[in-house]
Amino acid sequence: MAAMIQILLVLCLTKYTISYNHIDTPYYKVILTSSYEDNMVGVHLKNKLEQDLAMKEFVAGTLAAGEMGNGIELENIKPKEKKKKEAMYQAHGFDEYISEYMVSLNRSLPDRRDDWCKEPDNQKVPVEELPATSVIIIFHNEAWSTLIRTVYSVYNRSPAHLIHEIILVDDASTLPHLGDRLDDEVEKMDKVRLIRMPQRGGLMRARMAGIEAAEAEVLTFLDSHIEATDGWLEPLMERIHLNHRAVVCPVIEEVNDKNFQYKFVTRDLEGVFYWNLDFGWREVSRDDWSPYETPAMAGGLFSIRKDWFEELGYYDDGMEIWGGEQLELSFKVWMCGGTVEIVPCSRVGHIFRSFSPYKWRTDLQIPEYNYKRVAEVWMDEYKELYYDRLGTTKTSREENIGDFGDVEERKALRESLQCKDFSWYLWSQMPNLYKNTILGAGEIRNFHQQFCLDQNDNEHNVGLPVLVFDCHGLKGNQYWYYTKEKRITRDILCMGKRRKGSKNENHIELVPCDGEDTWDYNPRSALLKHEESGLCLKVTRTPLKLWLKPCNMQDTEQKWYFTNFDEEGLFRGEEEDGGRIEL
Protein backbone atom coordinates (compact mmCIF):
# COMPACT_ATOMS: atom_id res chain seq x y z
CA MET A 1 0.00 0.00 0.00
CA ALA A 2 1.48 3.27 -1.04
CA ALA A 3 2.35 5.72 1.64
CA MET A 4 -0.12 8.52 2.08
CA ILE A 5 1.02 12.07 1.56
CA GLN A 6 -0.93 14.74 3.37
CA ILE A 7 -1.00 18.20 1.94
CA LEU A 8 -1.84 21.04 4.29
CA LEU A 9 -2.28 24.60 3.19
CA VAL A 10 -0.87 27.30 5.44
CA LEU A 11 -0.44 30.92 4.61
CA CYS A 12 3.22 30.31 3.89
CA LEU A 13 3.85 28.18 0.80
CA THR A 14 6.82 25.82 0.79
CA LYS A 15 8.20 23.54 -1.88
CA TYR A 16 6.62 20.34 -0.50
CA THR A 17 3.78 21.41 1.78
CA ILE A 18 1.20 24.13 1.45
CA SER A 19 -0.49 25.15 4.69
CA TYR A 20 -2.71 28.00 5.60
CA ASN A 21 -4.91 29.50 8.25
CA HIS A 22 -7.51 31.04 6.00
CA ILE A 23 -10.62 31.09 8.16
CA ASP A 24 -10.14 31.68 11.85
CA THR A 25 -13.72 32.15 13.04
CA PRO A 26 -14.95 32.60 16.59
CA TYR A 27 -15.94 28.92 16.54
CA TYR A 28 -13.08 27.11 14.76
CA LYS A 29 -10.20 27.37 12.34
CA VAL A 30 -10.69 25.89 8.87
CA ILE A 31 -7.93 23.69 7.48
CA LEU A 32 -8.09 22.11 4.03
CA THR A 33 -6.52 18.67 3.85
CA SER A 34 -6.21 16.11 1.08
CA SER A 35 -4.22 12.89 1.03
CA TYR A 36 -3.04 10.85 -1.92
CA GLU A 37 -1.17 7.71 -2.84
CA ASP A 38 2.41 8.00 -3.99
CA ASN A 39 3.48 7.90 -7.63
CA MET A 40 0.18 8.85 -9.20
CA VAL A 41 0.11 9.23 -12.99
CA GLY A 42 -2.34 10.10 -15.73
CA VAL A 43 -5.73 11.48 -14.82
CA HIS A 44 -5.14 10.76 -11.13
CA LEU A 45 -2.14 13.11 -11.06
CA LYS A 46 -4.02 15.65 -13.17
CA ASN A 47 -6.93 15.62 -10.71
CA LYS A 48 -4.56 15.97 -7.76
CA LEU A 49 -3.08 19.08 -9.32
CA GLU A 50 -6.60 20.43 -9.83
CA GLN A 51 -7.30 19.90 -6.13
CA ASP A 52 -4.02 21.64 -5.28
CA LEU A 53 -5.05 24.61 -7.42
CA ALA A 54 -8.45 24.72 -5.73
CA MET A 55 -6.67 24.92 -2.37
CA LYS A 56 -4.67 27.94 -3.57
CA GLU A 57 -7.85 29.58 -4.82
CA PHE A 58 -9.37 29.02 -1.40
CA VAL A 59 -6.39 30.79 0.13
CA ALA A 60 -6.97 33.67 -2.26
CA GLY A 61 -10.61 33.82 -1.26
CA THR A 62 -11.91 33.00 -4.73
CA LEU A 63 -13.19 29.47 -4.04
CA ALA A 64 -15.13 27.94 -1.18
CA ALA A 65 -13.83 25.20 1.11
CA GLY A 66 -14.33 21.68 -0.20
CA GLU A 67 -14.49 22.61 -3.87
CA MET A 68 -12.94 20.18 -6.36
CA GLY A 69 -13.41 17.54 -3.69
CA ASN A 70 -10.87 18.85 -1.17
CA GLY A 71 -11.20 17.69 2.43
CA ILE A 72 -11.92 19.97 5.35
CA GLU A 73 -10.79 19.79 8.95
CA LEU A 74 -11.72 22.09 11.80
CA GLU A 75 -9.22 22.96 14.51
CA ASN A 76 -9.55 24.82 17.79
CA ILE A 77 -13.28 24.12 17.91
CA LYS A 78 -15.16 25.74 20.76
CA PRO A 79 -16.50 23.16 23.25
CA LYS A 80 -20.15 23.79 22.36
CA GLU A 81 -19.51 23.36 18.63
CA LYS A 82 -17.32 20.33 19.24
CA LYS A 83 -20.12 18.68 21.20
CA LYS A 84 -22.58 19.45 18.39
CA LYS A 85 -20.16 18.12 15.77
CA GLU A 86 -19.67 14.85 17.65
CA ALA A 87 -23.42 14.39 18.13
CA MET A 88 -23.98 14.85 14.39
CA TYR A 89 -21.25 12.32 13.65
CA GLN A 90 -22.81 9.73 15.96
CA ALA A 91 -26.24 10.33 14.42
CA HIS A 92 -25.14 9.65 10.86
CA GLY A 93 -21.90 7.68 10.93
CA PHE A 94 -20.04 10.45 9.09
CA ASP A 95 -19.14 14.07 9.82
CA GLU A 96 -22.44 15.70 9.01
CA TYR A 97 -21.21 18.96 10.57
CA ILE A 98 -18.60 19.31 7.81
CA SER A 99 -21.12 18.23 5.19
CA GLU A 100 -23.89 20.52 6.41
CA TYR A 101 -21.97 23.70 7.18
CA MET A 102 -18.80 23.57 5.08
CA VAL A 103 -19.42 21.69 1.81
CA SER A 104 -21.62 23.06 -0.95
CA LEU A 105 -24.65 21.00 -1.93
CA ASN A 106 -23.51 21.39 -5.52
CA ARG A 107 -19.74 21.41 -5.11
CA SER A 108 -17.34 20.98 -7.99
CA LEU A 109 -15.43 17.73 -8.51
CA PRO A 110 -12.60 16.76 -10.86
CA ASP A 111 -13.48 15.02 -14.12
CA ARG A 112 -12.29 11.53 -13.20
CA ARG A 113 -12.29 10.15 -16.75
CA ASP A 114 -9.07 9.21 -18.45
CA ASP A 115 -8.48 10.52 -21.96
CA TRP A 116 -9.17 6.97 -23.16
CA CYS A 117 -12.83 7.44 -22.23
CA LYS A 118 -13.17 10.51 -24.44
CA GLU A 119 -11.60 9.14 -27.60
CA PRO A 120 -14.27 8.73 -30.32
CA ASP A 121 -13.13 5.20 -31.17
CA ASN A 122 -13.88 4.10 -27.60
CA GLN A 123 -17.45 5.41 -27.64
CA LYS A 124 -19.35 2.63 -29.38
CA VAL A 125 -22.81 4.22 -29.40
CA PRO A 126 -23.80 7.88 -29.97
CA VAL A 127 -25.05 9.43 -26.73
CA GLU A 128 -28.31 10.34 -28.46
CA GLU A 129 -29.08 6.64 -29.00
CA LEU A 130 -28.54 5.53 -25.40
CA PRO A 131 -31.52 4.48 -23.28
CA ALA A 132 -32.87 6.69 -20.50
CA THR A 133 -32.87 5.40 -16.93
CA SER A 134 -34.89 5.62 -13.76
CA VAL A 135 -32.47 6.42 -10.93
CA ILE A 136 -33.63 4.84 -7.66
CA ILE A 137 -32.23 6.19 -4.40
CA ILE A 138 -33.49 4.70 -1.15
CA PHE A 139 -32.82 6.22 2.24
CA HIS A 140 -33.64 5.92 5.92
CA ASN A 141 -32.92 8.86 8.20
CA GLU A 142 -30.31 10.21 5.78
CA ALA A 143 -28.67 13.53 6.54
CA TRP A 144 -30.16 16.43 4.61
CA SER A 145 -26.96 17.63 3.00
CA THR A 146 -25.78 14.24 1.72
CA LEU A 147 -29.21 13.33 0.33
CA ILE A 148 -29.66 16.58 -1.54
CA ARG A 149 -26.03 16.61 -2.70
CA THR A 150 -26.62 13.11 -4.12
CA VAL A 151 -29.61 14.31 -6.14
CA TYR A 152 -27.84 17.44 -7.35
CA SER A 153 -24.76 15.55 -8.49
CA VAL A 154 -26.82 13.01 -10.42
CA TYR A 155 -29.07 15.61 -12.01
CA ASN A 156 -26.34 18.10 -12.90
CA ARG A 157 -23.75 15.64 -14.18
CA SER A 158 -25.99 13.55 -16.41
CA PRO A 159 -27.26 14.30 -19.93
CA ALA A 160 -30.86 15.43 -19.48
CA HIS A 161 -32.27 12.93 -21.98
CA LEU A 162 -30.67 9.99 -20.11
CA ILE A 163 -32.45 10.82 -16.83
CA HIS A 164 -36.05 9.75 -17.17
CA GLU A 165 -36.68 10.28 -13.47
CA ILE A 166 -35.04 10.22 -10.07
CA ILE A 167 -37.08 8.24 -7.56
CA LEU A 168 -36.41 8.83 -3.87
CA VAL A 169 -37.74 6.03 -1.67
CA ASP A 170 -38.09 6.96 2.00
CA ASP A 171 -37.81 3.78 4.07
CA ALA A 172 -39.90 5.06 7.00
CA SER A 173 -37.57 7.85 8.12
CA THR A 174 -38.30 9.56 11.42
CA LEU A 175 -36.06 12.65 11.24
CA PRO A 176 -38.03 15.93 10.95
CA HIS A 177 -36.07 17.30 7.99
CA LEU A 178 -37.19 14.34 5.88
CA GLY A 179 -40.86 15.21 6.31
CA ASP A 180 -42.50 18.37 5.00
CA ARG A 181 -39.18 20.03 4.27
CA LEU A 182 -38.24 17.24 1.87
CA ASP A 183 -41.71 17.27 0.30
CA ASP A 184 -41.30 20.97 -0.43
CA GLU A 185 -37.80 20.50 -1.81
CA VAL A 186 -38.80 17.66 -4.15
CA GLU A 187 -41.77 19.70 -5.37
CA LYS A 188 -39.30 22.24 -6.76
CA MET A 189 -37.17 19.63 -8.55
CA ASP A 190 -37.69 18.53 -12.13
CA LYS A 191 -37.99 14.76 -12.75
CA VAL A 192 -37.71 13.92 -9.03
CA ARG A 193 -40.37 11.86 -7.27
CA LEU A 194 -40.68 10.87 -3.62
CA ILE A 195 -42.20 7.60 -2.44
CA ARG A 196 -42.89 6.94 1.23
CA MET A 197 -42.76 3.46 2.73
CA PRO A 198 -45.45 3.04 5.42
CA GLN A 199 -43.11 1.00 7.61
CA ARG A 200 -39.43 0.03 7.63
CA GLY A 201 -38.84 -2.51 4.90
CA GLY A 202 -35.08 -2.62 4.53
CA LEU A 203 -32.93 -2.23 1.44
CA MET A 204 -34.49 -4.88 -0.77
CA ARG A 205 -38.14 -4.01 -0.13
CA ALA A 206 -37.48 -0.28 -0.43
CA ARG A 207 -35.74 -0.81 -3.74
CA MET A 208 -38.63 -2.98 -4.90
CA ALA A 209 -40.98 -0.06 -4.20
CA GLY A 210 -38.79 2.05 -6.45
CA ILE A 211 -38.73 -0.64 -9.14
CA GLU A 212 -42.50 -0.90 -9.15
CA ALA A 213 -42.79 2.86 -9.63
CA ALA A 214 -40.05 3.13 -12.25
CA GLU A 215 -41.07 3.93 -15.81
CA ALA A 216 -37.79 3.65 -17.74
CA GLU A 217 -36.49 0.46 -19.34
CA VAL A 218 -33.20 0.75 -17.43
CA LEU A 219 -32.92 0.96 -13.64
CA THR A 220 -29.96 2.63 -11.92
CA PHE A 221 -29.53 2.13 -8.18
CA LEU A 222 -27.54 4.56 -6.05
CA ASP A 223 -27.02 5.04 -2.34
CA SER A 224 -28.19 8.25 -0.69
CA HIS A 225 -24.70 9.55 0.20
CA ILE A 226 -22.84 9.61 -3.12
CA GLU A 227 -21.42 12.19 -5.51
CA ALA A 228 -21.47 11.41 -9.21
CA THR A 229 -18.69 12.81 -11.41
CA ASP A 230 -18.83 14.12 -14.98
CA GLY A 231 -19.60 11.46 -17.55
CA TRP A 232 -20.61 8.81 -15.03
CA LEU A 233 -23.87 7.75 -16.68
CA GLU A 234 -23.16 7.50 -20.40
CA PRO A 235 -20.71 4.54 -20.25
CA LEU A 236 -23.12 2.57 -18.05
CA MET A 237 -25.99 3.06 -20.48
CA GLU A 238 -23.74 2.20 -23.42
CA ARG A 239 -22.85 -1.20 -21.94
CA ILE A 240 -26.50 -2.04 -21.33
CA HIS A 241 -27.43 -0.88 -24.83
CA LEU A 242 -24.80 -3.23 -26.25
CA ASN A 243 -25.71 -6.16 -23.99
CA HIS A 244 -29.20 -6.32 -22.50
CA ARG A 245 -28.07 -8.92 -19.98
CA ALA A 246 -25.20 -6.89 -18.59
CA VAL A 247 -25.29 -5.59 -15.03
CA VAL A 248 -22.88 -2.68 -14.91
CA CYS A 249 -21.21 -0.91 -12.01
CA PRO A 250 -19.24 2.33 -11.77
CA VAL A 251 -15.89 2.44 -10.06
CA ILE A 252 -16.84 3.29 -6.48
CA GLU A 253 -14.49 5.92 -5.12
CA GLU A 254 -14.43 7.29 -1.58
CA VAL A 255 -15.85 10.43 -0.06
CA ASN A 256 -14.02 10.44 3.25
CA ASP A 257 -16.39 10.14 6.20
CA LYS A 258 -14.31 12.48 8.39
CA ASN A 259 -13.32 15.36 6.09
CA PHE A 260 -15.35 14.81 2.88
CA GLN A 261 -12.36 14.66 0.58
CA TYR A 262 -13.21 13.02 -2.72
CA LYS A 263 -10.48 10.35 -2.88
CA PHE A 264 -9.32 8.63 -6.04
CA VAL A 265 -9.24 4.91 -6.73
CA THR A 266 -6.04 4.47 -8.70
CA ARG A 267 -6.03 0.67 -8.94
CA ASP A 268 -8.18 -1.65 -11.03
CA LEU A 269 -10.25 -3.84 -8.72
CA GLU A 270 -12.70 -6.69 -9.13
CA GLY A 271 -15.32 -7.80 -6.64
CA VAL A 272 -14.91 -11.19 -4.97
CA PHE A 273 -16.39 -13.11 -2.07
CA TYR A 274 -14.99 -15.33 0.65
CA TRP A 275 -16.39 -18.52 2.10
CA ASN A 276 -17.94 -16.58 4.98
CA LEU A 277 -19.83 -14.78 2.17
CA ASP A 278 -18.33 -11.40 2.93
CA PHE A 279 -17.65 -9.25 -0.12
CA GLY A 280 -14.17 -7.97 -0.90
CA TRP A 281 -11.99 -6.36 -3.57
CA ARG A 282 -9.03 -7.86 -5.40
CA GLU A 283 -6.56 -5.95 -7.56
CA VAL A 284 -6.34 -6.88 -11.23
CA SER A 285 -4.06 -5.72 -14.03
CA ARG A 286 -5.66 -3.76 -16.86
CA ASP A 287 -4.10 -2.13 -19.92
CA ASP A 288 -6.73 0.55 -20.45
CA TRP A 289 -10.03 1.93 -19.16
CA SER A 290 -12.30 -0.44 -21.04
CA PRO A 291 -15.10 -2.24 -19.13
CA TYR A 292 -14.17 -5.58 -17.61
CA GLU A 293 -15.98 -8.50 -16.01
CA THR A 294 -16.11 -8.96 -12.25
CA PRO A 295 -17.09 -12.13 -10.32
CA ALA A 296 -19.21 -10.15 -7.85
CA MET A 297 -20.42 -6.62 -7.33
CA ALA A 298 -20.71 -4.44 -4.25
CA GLY A 299 -24.44 -4.00 -4.85
CA GLY A 300 -24.98 -0.39 -3.85
CA LEU A 301 -24.42 1.26 -7.23
CA PHE A 302 -25.34 -0.43 -10.52
CA SER A 303 -27.55 -0.35 -13.61
CA ILE A 304 -29.68 -3.15 -15.05
CA ARG A 305 -32.49 -3.46 -17.57
CA LYS A 306 -35.84 -3.72 -15.83
CA ASP A 307 -37.02 -6.67 -17.94
CA TRP A 308 -33.78 -8.60 -17.24
CA PHE A 309 -34.09 -7.92 -13.52
CA GLU A 310 -37.70 -9.10 -13.66
CA GLU A 311 -36.67 -12.30 -15.44
CA LEU A 312 -34.14 -12.93 -12.68
CA GLY A 313 -36.82 -12.60 -10.02
CA TYR A 314 -35.72 -9.16 -8.80
CA TYR A 315 -34.59 -9.29 -5.16
CA ASP A 316 -35.37 -12.14 -2.77
CA ASP A 317 -38.31 -10.70 -0.82
CA GLY A 318 -37.58 -13.15 1.99
CA MET A 319 -34.37 -11.31 2.84
CA GLU A 320 -34.38 -8.89 5.74
CA ILE A 321 -33.01 -5.32 6.05
CA TRP A 322 -29.73 -5.60 4.10
CA GLY A 323 -26.85 -7.87 3.14
CA GLY A 324 -26.42 -10.82 0.80
CA GLU A 325 -28.52 -9.30 -1.97
CA GLN A 326 -25.41 -8.32 -3.95
CA LEU A 327 -24.09 -11.89 -3.91
CA GLU A 328 -27.45 -13.36 -4.85
CA LEU A 329 -27.64 -10.99 -7.82
CA SER A 330 -24.02 -11.62 -8.80
CA PHE A 331 -24.42 -15.40 -8.66
CA LYS A 332 -27.68 -15.57 -10.56
CA VAL A 333 -26.67 -13.07 -13.24
CA TRP A 334 -23.62 -15.15 -14.10
CA MET A 335 -25.26 -18.54 -13.63
CA CYS A 336 -28.37 -17.61 -15.61
CA GLY A 337 -26.75 -16.17 -18.72
CA GLY A 338 -25.71 -12.59 -17.95
CA THR A 339 -22.54 -10.70 -17.12
CA VAL A 340 -21.46 -8.40 -14.30
CA GLU A 341 -19.10 -5.62 -15.33
CA ILE A 342 -17.13 -2.74 -13.87
CA VAL A 343 -16.95 0.35 -16.09
CA PRO A 344 -13.84 2.41 -15.24
CA CYS A 345 -14.98 5.47 -17.20
CA SER A 346 -17.91 5.76 -14.76
CA ARG A 347 -16.79 7.10 -11.37
CA VAL A 348 -18.99 7.75 -8.35
CA GLY A 349 -17.86 8.79 -4.88
CA HIS A 350 -19.45 7.09 -1.88
CA ILE A 351 -19.28 7.74 1.85
CA PHE A 352 -18.18 4.56 3.61
CA ARG A 353 -19.35 4.75 7.19
CA SER A 354 -17.09 3.36 9.92
CA PHE A 355 -20.20 2.24 11.81
CA SER A 356 -23.94 2.02 11.19
CA PRO A 357 -26.07 4.51 13.15
CA TYR A 358 -29.28 2.59 12.48
CA LYS A 359 -31.16 0.12 14.62
CA TRP A 360 -31.84 -3.32 13.15
CA ARG A 361 -34.08 -6.20 14.05
CA THR A 362 -32.84 -7.99 17.15
CA ASP A 363 -34.69 -11.28 16.57
CA LEU A 364 -32.55 -12.16 13.52
CA GLN A 365 -28.83 -12.17 12.87
CA ILE A 366 -28.32 -9.82 9.95
CA PRO A 367 -26.76 -10.33 7.42
CA GLU A 368 -26.24 -14.03 8.26
CA TYR A 369 -29.97 -14.73 7.84
CA ASN A 370 -29.75 -13.50 4.24
CA TYR A 371 -26.44 -15.24 3.56
CA LYS A 372 -28.03 -18.57 4.45
CA ARG A 373 -30.80 -17.97 1.91
CA VAL A 374 -28.21 -17.23 -0.76
CA ALA A 375 -26.19 -20.32 0.11
CA GLU A 376 -29.20 -22.65 0.17
CA VAL A 377 -30.60 -21.50 -3.18
CA TRP A 378 -27.52 -20.80 -5.30
CA MET A 379 -24.40 -22.49 -3.94
CA ASP A 380 -25.29 -26.17 -4.33
CA GLU A 381 -23.00 -28.40 -2.26
CA TYR A 382 -20.56 -25.52 -1.73
CA LYS A 383 -23.05 -24.15 0.78
CA GLU A 384 -21.44 -26.46 3.32
CA LEU A 385 -18.33 -24.32 3.25
CA TYR A 386 -20.41 -21.40 4.47
CA TYR A 387 -22.53 -23.40 6.89
CA ASP A 388 -19.43 -24.73 8.62
CA ARG A 389 -18.43 -21.18 9.51
CA LEU A 390 -21.61 -20.69 11.53
CA GLY A 391 -22.29 -21.34 15.20
CA THR A 392 -19.94 -23.20 17.50
CA THR A 393 -17.62 -26.18 17.16
CA LYS A 394 -19.56 -28.45 19.51
CA THR A 395 -23.03 -27.66 18.14
CA SER A 396 -24.75 -29.76 15.47
CA ARG A 397 -24.88 -28.62 11.88
CA GLU A 398 -28.64 -28.09 12.05
CA GLU A 399 -28.43 -25.95 15.18
CA ASN A 400 -25.57 -23.93 13.77
CA ILE A 401 -27.50 -23.15 10.58
CA GLY A 402 -30.78 -22.34 12.28
CA ASP A 403 -33.70 -20.68 10.51
CA PHE A 404 -33.59 -18.78 7.23
CA GLY A 405 -37.22 -18.91 6.15
CA ASP A 406 -38.79 -20.65 3.17
CA VAL A 407 -36.69 -20.63 0.00
CA GLU A 408 -38.73 -23.02 -2.15
CA GLU A 409 -39.98 -20.24 -4.44
CA ARG A 410 -36.42 -19.05 -5.03
CA LYS A 411 -35.31 -22.60 -5.82
CA ALA A 412 -38.20 -22.92 -8.26
CA LEU A 413 -37.15 -19.65 -9.89
CA ARG A 414 -33.64 -20.99 -10.40
CA GLU A 415 -35.00 -24.20 -11.84
CA SER A 416 -37.26 -22.34 -14.26
CA LEU A 417 -34.36 -20.22 -15.50
CA GLN A 418 -32.30 -23.38 -16.19
CA CYS A 419 -29.23 -21.78 -14.65
CA LYS A 420 -25.78 -23.33 -14.58
CA ASP A 421 -24.52 -24.85 -11.34
CA PHE A 422 -22.35 -23.11 -8.79
CA SER A 423 -19.26 -25.13 -9.67
CA TRP A 424 -19.47 -23.61 -13.17
CA TYR A 425 -19.61 -20.16 -11.64
CA LEU A 426 -16.50 -20.83 -9.55
CA TRP A 427 -14.68 -22.42 -12.47
CA SER A 428 -15.42 -19.49 -14.79
CA GLN A 429 -15.25 -16.55 -12.38
CA MET A 430 -13.23 -17.56 -9.31
CA PRO A 431 -10.99 -20.44 -10.41
CA ASN A 432 -8.73 -20.00 -7.39
CA LEU A 433 -11.59 -21.11 -5.13
CA TYR A 434 -12.63 -23.82 -7.58
CA LYS A 435 -9.21 -25.45 -7.90
CA ASN A 436 -7.90 -25.05 -4.36
CA THR A 437 -9.50 -27.99 -2.58
CA ILE A 438 -9.88 -27.63 1.18
CA LEU A 439 -8.45 -30.58 3.09
CA GLY A 440 -8.72 -29.26 6.64
CA ALA A 441 -11.13 -26.79 8.23
CA GLY A 442 -11.97 -25.44 11.65
CA GLU A 443 -9.79 -25.20 14.74
CA ILE A 444 -6.11 -26.07 14.62
CA ARG A 445 -5.78 -27.50 18.12
CA ASN A 446 -2.89 -28.73 20.19
CA PHE A 447 -4.35 -31.21 22.69
CA HIS A 448 -1.31 -31.19 24.96
CA GLN A 449 -1.89 -27.56 25.94
CA GLN A 450 -5.52 -27.31 24.74
CA PHE A 451 -4.56 -24.24 22.72
CA CYS A 452 -5.82 -23.16 19.29
CA LEU A 453 -4.18 -20.95 16.68
CA ASP A 454 -5.82 -17.54 16.66
CA GLN A 455 -5.60 -14.28 14.71
CA ASN A 456 -7.81 -11.80 12.83
CA ASP A 457 -7.52 -12.38 9.08
CA ASN A 458 -7.57 -8.90 7.56
CA GLU A 459 -5.72 -7.38 4.62
CA HIS A 460 -4.27 -4.74 6.95
CA ASN A 461 -2.87 -7.36 9.35
CA VAL A 462 0.11 -8.54 7.31
CA GLY A 463 2.96 -9.10 9.76
CA LEU A 464 0.84 -9.62 12.86
CA PRO A 465 1.91 -12.66 14.89
CA VAL A 466 -0.24 -15.77 14.80
CA LEU A 467 -1.31 -16.28 18.42
CA VAL A 468 -2.44 -19.15 20.62
CA PHE A 469 -5.32 -18.98 23.08
CA ASP A 470 -7.55 -21.41 24.89
CA CYS A 471 -9.86 -23.03 22.35
CA HIS A 472 -13.19 -21.20 22.72
CA GLY A 473 -15.21 -23.16 20.15
CA LEU A 474 -16.70 -19.97 18.65
CA LYS A 475 -14.85 -20.36 15.34
CA GLY A 476 -14.19 -16.78 14.22
CA ASN A 477 -10.47 -16.02 14.60
CA GLN A 478 -9.79 -19.67 15.44
CA TYR A 479 -11.26 -21.01 12.18
CA TRP A 480 -8.69 -21.93 9.52
CA TYR A 481 -8.37 -23.81 6.25
CA TYR A 482 -5.63 -26.16 5.11
CA THR A 483 -5.67 -26.32 1.33
CA LYS A 484 -4.51 -28.62 -1.42
CA GLU A 485 -1.79 -26.05 -2.17
CA LYS A 486 -0.52 -26.61 1.40
CA ARG A 487 -1.50 -23.14 2.59
CA ILE A 488 -2.93 -22.39 6.01
CA THR A 489 -5.39 -19.57 5.46
CA ARG A 490 -8.83 -18.29 6.26
CA ASP A 491 -10.04 -15.82 3.67
CA ILE A 492 -7.38 -13.24 2.86
CA LEU A 493 -3.97 -13.92 4.43
CA CYS A 494 -1.93 -17.04 5.13
CA MET A 495 0.31 -18.30 7.94
CA GLY A 496 4.02 -18.06 7.31
CA LYS A 497 7.44 -18.01 8.91
CA ARG A 498 8.38 -14.86 10.79
CA ARG A 499 10.06 -12.44 8.38
CA LYS A 500 13.57 -11.08 8.80
CA GLY A 501 13.47 -7.96 10.90
CA SER A 502 10.12 -8.82 12.50
CA LYS A 503 9.74 -7.86 16.15
CA ASN A 504 7.23 -10.63 16.80
CA GLU A 505 8.21 -13.14 19.47
CA ASN A 506 6.14 -15.91 17.88
CA HIS A 507 7.88 -17.62 15.00
CA ILE A 508 4.88 -17.48 12.65
CA GLU A 509 2.89 -14.50 11.42
CA LEU A 510 0.27 -13.51 8.85
CA VAL A 511 1.72 -13.18 5.34
CA PRO A 512 0.36 -12.71 1.80
CA CYS A 513 -0.69 -15.99 0.22
CA ASP A 514 1.48 -15.65 -2.88
CA GLY A 515 4.81 -16.37 -1.15
CA GLU A 516 6.81 -19.49 -0.36
CA ASP A 517 5.10 -20.36 2.92
CA THR A 518 3.66 -23.83 2.47
CA TRP A 519 3.04 -26.41 5.18
CA ASP A 520 3.14 -30.17 5.01
CA TYR A 521 0.55 -31.77 7.26
CA ASN A 522 0.30 -35.47 7.98
CA PRO A 523 -2.84 -36.34 9.98
CA ARG A 524 -1.18 -39.54 11.25
CA SER A 525 1.83 -37.79 12.74
CA ALA A 526 -0.15 -34.56 13.33
CA LEU A 527 3.00 -32.53 12.62
CA LEU A 528 2.75 -29.18 10.81
CA LYS A 529 5.99 -28.78 8.88
CA HIS A 530 6.97 -25.46 7.34
CA GLU A 531 8.39 -26.74 4.07
CA GLU A 532 10.83 -23.96 3.22
CA SER A 533 12.57 -24.11 6.62
CA GLY A 534 12.00 -27.81 7.29
CA LEU A 535 10.90 -26.95 10.86
CA CYS A 536 7.73 -27.95 12.68
CA LEU A 537 5.24 -25.81 14.60
CA LYS A 538 5.47 -26.15 18.39
CA VAL A 539 3.59 -24.43 21.24
CA THR A 540 4.66 -23.90 24.83
CA ARG A 541 2.69 -22.60 27.77
CA THR A 542 5.67 -21.09 29.61
CA PRO A 543 6.56 -18.97 27.81
CA LEU A 544 3.28 -18.75 25.88
CA LYS A 545 4.78 -18.91 22.44
CA LEU A 546 4.71 -20.52 18.99
CA TRP A 547 8.02 -21.88 17.78
CA LEU A 548 9.47 -23.40 14.63
CA LYS A 549 11.64 -26.27 15.88
CA PRO A 550 13.24 -29.43 14.45
CA CYS A 551 10.46 -31.94 13.88
CA ASN A 552 10.01 -34.52 16.64
CA MET A 553 7.35 -37.23 16.34
CA GLN A 554 7.46 -37.78 20.10
CA ASP A 555 6.87 -34.14 21.06
CA THR A 556 3.17 -33.68 21.87
CA GLU A 557 3.61 -29.90 21.79
CA GLN A 558 4.18 -30.29 18.04
CA LYS A 559 0.98 -32.19 17.34
CA TRP A 560 -1.93 -30.30 15.77
CA TYR A 561 -5.43 -31.45 14.84
CA PHE A 562 -8.06 -29.89 12.56
CA THR A 563 -11.73 -30.04 13.53
CA ASN A 564 -12.40 -31.53 10.08
CA PHE A 565 -9.83 -33.20 7.85
CA ASP A 566 -9.91 -35.43 4.79
CA GLU A 567 -6.87 -36.07 2.62
CA GLU A 568 -9.12 -36.40 -0.44
CA GLY A 569 -10.78 -33.06 0.23
CA LEU A 570 -13.54 -31.91 2.56
CA PHE A 571 -15.29 -30.63 -0.52
CA ARG A 572 -15.23 -32.36 -3.88
CA GLY A 573 -17.39 -31.61 -6.90
CA GLU A 574 -19.16 -34.38 -8.74
CA GLU A 575 -17.03 -33.89 -11.84
CA GLU A 576 -13.98 -34.96 -9.82
CA ASP A 577 -15.06 -38.13 -8.08
CA GLY A 578 -18.76 -38.74 -8.61
CA GLY A 579 -19.72 -37.56 -5.15
CA ARG A 580 -18.83 -35.19 -2.39
CA ILE A 581 -17.91 -35.12 1.26
CA GLU A 582 -19.61 -32.48 3.35
CA LEU A 583 -18.07 -30.90 6.39
Disulfide bonds with the S-S distance in Angstrom:
Cys117-Cys345 2.03
Cys336-Cys419 1.91
Cys452-Cys471 2.04
Cys494-Cys513 2.08
Cys536-Cys551 1.97
